[in-house]
Amino acid sequence: MPELIALTCASGKQCSQIIPRLYPQSSRYKLRLVVKSPISLARLQDQYPDAEVIRANLNDPHDCAKIVDGASVVYYVSPGFEPHETRYGINVVAAAVEESQKPGSKFSHFVFSSVLHTHLRKMLNHDRKREIEEYLCESPLAWTVLQPSHFMDNTMARILQLKDSPEPDPVFMAAQNPEIAFSFSCVYDFAEASVKVIEERSKHFYATYQIVSTWPTKYVDYIQAIGNVIGKNIKIKQAPYEQVIELYSKNIFGDSNVELERKEGPARMLLYYNGRGLPGNPRVTEWLLNRPATSPAELAKMLLGDLAK
């Protein structure tokens, strides 16, 4: 009998690369894909007809109970920048605890996709996940916490579009200070590490892993590394702060005209990014994957190969 694995935010960028690694293993795993919108529901039902796809409101304990019902593993991706993100995460953890205590329960592992350095409380999206981590670590569950950094995939497509620019030195409008260094994560690496943790299970109980793919790298150097792949000397300008907040809000919430409670999450993150960045260490990623982590140039080449197919 295949194990049931429940994955939340199943239509997002992380699960979009995790699900294809698990779905073909139908003799081992049955997938429950949890989404919010009817559009995501229909798309995933069409894409993965043998998976169970459900809509759930993470603010509803009854819906959270449905997510974990009969599951062996919960892979919890927290909806980013939601003002009630902490409550949602605690609801799912509490539901998993209740599920694990049922007679004959098969529940064995809670994997939380968190964020690098949750102790950086100046950023709301980090601080909210910090509280979820605390609640999870104090629960009776066996858990693993994965901590990715700023995903290079978020801007990669925009940079690669410059390959078709008629200008030899095209301009890229950077969302944050290009002189600040980040340790970038790559969804390709993160998905591979996530699946390994799910499959190897007890080997990773009670571990917190930084899953980053680069040493601290200035944003300007990250962008030009991709420019070298496409044969362009990219000039970088920083977009105005308020303009970026509007863009972030539109991309995250579907509308730039949202209430301050929602907008202040990306606003505080961007302010932090402009001054401090996010340093991390890729050695844990390389240890987990038993290979070098993916560089920005390597990811660019991979994506260009996919686009050429």
C-alpha positions, 0 to 999 in steps of 0.5 A, a space after each residue: 500500500 503506497 504511503 500518503 504524502 500531503 504537500 501544501 501550496 502544491 501549485 507554487 514554485 517549490 512543489 512544482 519541482 518536488 511533485 514530478 520527482 515523487 509522482 512517478 513513484 506510484 508504487 511507493 507514494 500516493 500524493 495529496 496536493 493541497 491548493 487554495 484556488 479553484 484554478 490551481 485545483 483544476 490545473 493540478 487535477 489535469 496535470 496529475 490525474 492519479 493524485 488527490 487534489 484538494 482545496 483547503 483553508 489553512 485558517 480552518 482546523 477542520 480543513 487542516 485535519 483533512 490535509 493530514 488525514 491518513 498521511 505518513 508525511 506532511 510537506 508544509 510550504 507556508 503561504 508567504 507574506 500572509 499576515 496570519 501565516 503563523 496561525 496557519 502553520 500552527 493549525 497544520 502542526 496541531 492537526 498533524 499532532 492529533 493525527 499522529 495520536 490516533 490509534 493505528 496512525 501512519 503519521 511519521 514525519 513533518 517537513 517544514 519549508 521555512 526560510 534562512 535565518 528565521 531569527 532575523 525578526 526585522 523581516 515579518 516573513 522570517 519572524 512568522 516562520 520562526 514561530 512556526 518552527 518553535 511550535 513544531 520543534 516543541 511538538 511530539 512530532 518527528 520533524 525536519 526544517 529546511 531553510 532556503 534563501 532568496 531563490 535565484 529562480 525569482 529573477 532568472 527569467 527576467 534576466 534571460 529575456 535580455 538575450 533577445 535585446 538588440 542592445 549589446 549592454 541591456 539594462 536590468 532594473 534590480 529590485 534591491 541594492 545590487 552591491 549587497 551580497 546574498 547566498 542564493 538558493 536554487 529551486 532545482 537543488 531545493 526540490 532534490 534535497 526535499 525529496 531526499 529528506 522525504 525518502 530517507 525519513 528518519 535519517 533527517 529527523 530533528 534536523 534543521 538544514 540551510 539549503 542554499 546554493 551559493 556563497 555570499 554573492 553580490 547581486 551585481 555579480 549574480 546578474 552578470 554571471 547570467 549575462 556571461 551565459 547569454 553574451 551580454 554585458 548587463 548594466 544594472 539600475 536599482 528600481 525605486 523602493 516604492 515602485 518595487 513594493 507595488 510590483 511585489 504586492 502585485 506579484 504576491 497578492 495579485 493586486 498592488 492595491 492591498 491593505 498595509 497589513 499585507 504590504 508591510 511584509 514585502 516592504 520590510 523584507 526589501 528594506 532589509 535586503 537593501 542594507 544587509 542581504 542574506 549570507 549562508 553556506 552551501 556546504 549542507 546542500 552539497 552534503 545532502 545532494 552529494 554533488 556541487 550546488 547549482 550556480 547561477 550560470 549553471 541554472 541559466 544554461 539549464 533553463 535555456 536548454 529547456 526553452 530550446 526544446 
